[in-house]
Amino acid sequence: MDDRVPRVPEQRRPGSSVEPTALRFDVLGPVRARRGEEPLATGSPQQRALLAALLLREGRTATAAELIDALWGEEPPSQALAAVRTYASRLRKVLDAGVLVSESGGYAVRGLRPGALDLAVAQEWAAEAEKARAAGDLCRAREILDRTLDLWDGETLAGVPGPYAEAQRVRLEEWRLGLLESRLDMDLEQGRHAEAVSELTALTAAHPLRERFRELLMLALYRCGRQAEALAVYADTRRLLAEELGVDPRAGLRELQRRILQADPELAEPSAPPAEPSSAPVRPAQLPATVPDFTGRSAVVQELSEVLAGASEPGPEGGGGAGRVMAVSALAGIGGVGKTTLAVHVAHRARAAFPDGQLYVDLQGAGARAAEPEAVLGAFLRALGTPDTAVPDSLEERAALYRSVLDGRRVLVLLDNARDAAQVRPLLPGTEGCAALVTSRVRMVGLAGAHLVDLDVMSPDEALQLFTRIVGEERVAAEREAALDVVAACGFLPLAIRIAASRLAARRTWTVSVLAAKLADERRRLDELQAGDLAVKATFELGYGQLEPNQARAFRLLGLADGPDISLAAAAAVLDLPAEDTEDLLEALVDTSLLESAAPGRYRFHDLVRLYARACAERDEQFPAERDAALSRLLDFYLATVAGVYAIERPGDRLVDHLEGTDYPGLSFADRRAAQDWLYAEAVCLLACVRQSTGPDQVRRAVDLLWASIDLAESGANSKEYEATGAALREAARAAGDRRAEARALVTLANGHHMSGRFELAGQEAAEALELPESADDPLPRCWASNMLGVIALYQNRHDAGETHLTRAIESFRASGDGPGEASALCNLSRIHLATGRTETAVSLAQRGTDMYDAMGHALKGANGRYALGLALTQSGSLTSAVDRLEEALAVFRDSRQRLWEGMTLFRLAEAHIAARRLAQAATHAEAALTVLRGIGGEWRRGNVLVALGHALSGIGQTGRAQVCWQEALAIFESLKAPEADAVRPLLKPLPIT
């Protein structure tokens, strides 16, 4: 028999179609035959062995002797020849006519259609992947290899007996592993090292003597910043090879260890940048539209264009791809001087020199809350094609990934309205061929290497030219002197000129003299123009003064709301108008340039215009109470809407019955997904509204709004902002002397601390809430503070106290008719019973809680119940059921975007697999948990995951790496003074010198 990896001559191209009724065969798994999708009976194991041997002969004839040798080897049965003929006869009846043919005393499989055999498809795709890789298209090569590997369905030729099948099984498995190594190698070339660690951990456990997997794991760990673990993998490998084979690691592995010890900088980054598929490159085009009537500034435009050209010119070796510098130009000047207009104009002129895209952001540097660099980097990374799940949490990690993604690209970044150099530095590309344009009110003297430009007002000729282009040549020519008076009154400030001219152009009954006369009031105009950052107030006043009364009211009241922008529905609440009327007003304000349309259905003020709008509200609102009423309606809108979201997420939960009443309605949602989308989209504006609502008449509703928005903390998406807002509300409630609001604020703050892993603080806030006398009259703090204290006591191993608190919580929830709350406390009490050895009652309590959630249709909290039940079943030894419950919980947490609980459930799955001695799976789940919990949940939770990962790694023979994990966990627990440190210390042993 031919013992080479078989080549089948008739192969289909990737993506080619197969007729539904054609025969199809599988050998990369159990041997199967199908007609279309209908399975065919292939008979006994020996009959399948005959079919497999013929399929792998590439259409060539196998003699009877060869087939007997393939099926039985050196000891065939006495009736072997008759048996082969019987098997062939039976197969011929099942297959299409002419497929299995008799020839020269043997048999052959002929006439198969292209793509009929899965092995043929795999060989074709593997060749395609190799071609794509050789051409430098790693994304396509990796995608094809993934599809190729997906063709395997378990063990090759599974269940097929005989020496030939065994030889081919070994050979094809070796080929599969080689393909897998190639795909993982490309993962690392493209910077996917964090994702590869989990898979490589499992593969090294399954194939402990395969050095290439261990080499790739060492490199992936090193690039994740886990140098000690990488070196521990080498130590484990050397020990294992010495014990099992009596040999040393191969030269390549030893060389990698040496380079890691020396911190070779070439190892730190992938050899190729993360590439986008060539068929659909991500090229952001975020520049705002340039104005068609851009005027003047020719010298500055030329100067900036030359600087940008330096980034796009060929390098010193004449290559056309990379520029010589990373150009940074910073424009500084007073508000309204035209920095943004100029920068956008120059950027559009330079677009051809930056074919890989243009990024834009308004950094809101003149406002009270400038944009945070980490939030901007997150938006930039997503615009450049980075998936949400791959965006790191910390500023430093995001900045590093941002620079890596831009490496090799030519991208222009426009950073508008920056606060200072510190805000800008993390947002600079940092690579050749890219450029950044920065606008700011302050000179960026601290921005090293930047080309600084101080932008002054327009010359009189330029100012008149701009005015004429907007208003029209005929009207200006008739009143040239009046036009000169207008631009002079505007101080030659471009924004003032543009707004004044636009208003005049929209009023055909006005003359230029009318406009000049309106600007002639020097007392008002000079006062406004000399107000520092508010130097454009005169121009804003001109635009505001021409608004219809209802438009002016909308302008004033909308300016009162904090937050980076406002949705149409929220604006309707502020104005107390139907959405249709509100949209008409907002679009009219957009037409006057007093408002911007941030996106369909969303609007925003320029920061100076917002300040001006608020000044107008203070000055012009006839009834000051209307300002308070507008913000009160906004608070009502958010509270009513969030209450509806909470009710959809948590049916039967009594929190919504105890929230403050609202006079203004909220939105309603058709399904849970739409409700979640709204909550996360509005998170920043919602929390801004809460922070703004700290007056005595608002603080109770603000606290309830924060409490009902608990998903923002539990998901990890807005946990820091949630905590800060809770602390502000606690102080506001104390200042107002409102003990009821204070008790609820303390509970929300305890929730925030709990989700962030600050258990001591969480316990303090919950205990204080319980001690307030007013909480006795309010069931919410009493119930939830007791529940929280029970959980914290569990974490701190104070089990008697925890049981007391949770028993009290169960009684309180039951008394108030709060079924979901009672179920939560039952599940938490289950964990106390687990910790004290009462496993049977722990399972019962968790099952009761889960059943209560299910009876109420409570999917999200039902997942929490299954989480608790999975823990109890793990400890009881019912490991299959434990894994089932935890996987059910994991699916819900992922669907609900609850990243904290997704990570914790992965950790609990790792524990269950450890208990079942499925250690490779445990390591995979623990690694995934570390990835998901990065930056959320706190260090205590991370320490526990590291302990589990260490146990899994130790069980699969990677003891050195396990020791590194335990050392890191011990450092965490000792820094927190956590009792878990005592359990970790005995696990540690001195690491061998490598």
Secondary structure, 3 states (H helix, E strand, C coil): CCCCCCCCCCCCCCCCCCCCCCEEEECCCECEEEECCEEECCCCHHHHHHHHHHHCCCCCCEEHHHHHHHHHCCCCCCCHHHHHHHHHHHHHHHCCCCCEEEECCEEEECCCCCCCEHHHHHHHHHHHHHHHHHCCCHHHHHHHHHHHHHCCCCCCCECCCCHHHHHHHHHHHHHHHHHHHHHHHHHHHCCCHHHHHHHHHHHHHHCCCCHHHHHHHHHHHHHCCCHHHHHHHHHHHHHHHHHHCCCCCCHHHHHHHHHHHCCCHHHHCCCCCCCCCCCCCCCCECCCCCCCCCCCCHHHHHHHHHHHHHHHCCCCCCCCCCCCCCEEEEEECCCCCCHHHHHHHHHHHCHHHCCCCEEEEECCCCCCCCCCHHHHHHHHHHHCCCCHHHCCCCHHHHHHHHHHHHCCCCCEEEEEEECCHHHHHHHCCCCCCCEEEEEECCCCCCCCCCEEEECCCCCHHHHHHHHHHHHCHHHHHHCHHHHHHHHHHCCCCHHHHHHHHHHHHHCCCCCHHHHHHHCCCHHHHHHHHCCHHHCCHHHHHHHHHCCCHHHHHHHHHHCCCCCCCEEHHHHHHHHCCCHHHHHHHHHHHHHCCCCEEEECCEEECCHHHHHHHHHHHHHHCCCCHHHHHHHHHHHHHHHHHHHHHHHHHCCCCHHHHHCCCCCCCCCCCCCHHHHHHHHHHCHHHHHHHHHHCCCCCCHHHHHHHHHHCCHHHHCCCCHHHHHHHHHHHHHHHHHHCCHHHHHHHHHHHHHHHHHCCCHHHHHHHHHHHHHCHHHHHCHHHHHHHHHHHHHHHHHCCCHHHHHHHHHHHHHHHHHCCCHHHHHHHHHHHHHHHHHCCCHHHHHHHHHHHHHHHHHCCCHHHHHHHHHHHHHHHHHHCCHHHHHHHHHHHHHHHHHCCCHHHHHHHHHHHHHHHHHCCCHHHHHHHHHHHHHHCCCCCCHHHHHHHHHHHHHHHHHCCCHHHHHHHHHHHHHHHHHHCCCHHHHHHHHCCCCCCC
